[in-house]
Amino acid sequence: MRKVPVLAILAMGLSVVVGVQSPTPAKAALASSGLVLNLDASIPGSFNGTTWLDQSGNNRNATAMNSPTFDATDGSFTFNGTNQYFNLGNILNMTGAFSVEVTFLPNSISGVQGLVTRQNTGRGGNYFVGLDSAKAFYYVESDPWGIRSTSNLS
């Protein structure tokens, strides 16, 4: 059986843009075999105001950029939709099979919104998980490059 690296970024009630009202957290069982990164905002103490601490044991912590708003009550972040995000640096250039899991609750679904991305111009291993015009969109630097859902999200 081939092991597939797993990347899990869990931000309960994650908002891609401003204005989420009363998100309802939901948490599924997390994969643990092959886990390479686990950012989970619902774990008390996992965010210290500037750094989102990796729970996988691999010490791949993410740095908050432009101060996303953290709500410790429900373990969620709110982003302004323009320049707030978390930066992991130049890591996790996945070139083989891998899985990404992210929980989010957007206020609106328009344009292109990145949920989990690795974009490093001139380097291999880039990927994108997000929304494109109300459809789930997945892109990785290998054939078939990108897959867009046929159904709109609401």
ABEGO torsion letter per residue (X at the ends): XBBBBBBBBBBBGBBABBGBBGBBBBBBBBBABGBABBBBAABBGABAGABBBBAAGAGBBBBBBGGBBBBAAAGBBBBAGAABBBBAEBBGBBABBBBBBBBBBBABBBEBBBABBBBBBGBBGBBBBBBBGGBBBBBBBBOAGBBBBABBBX
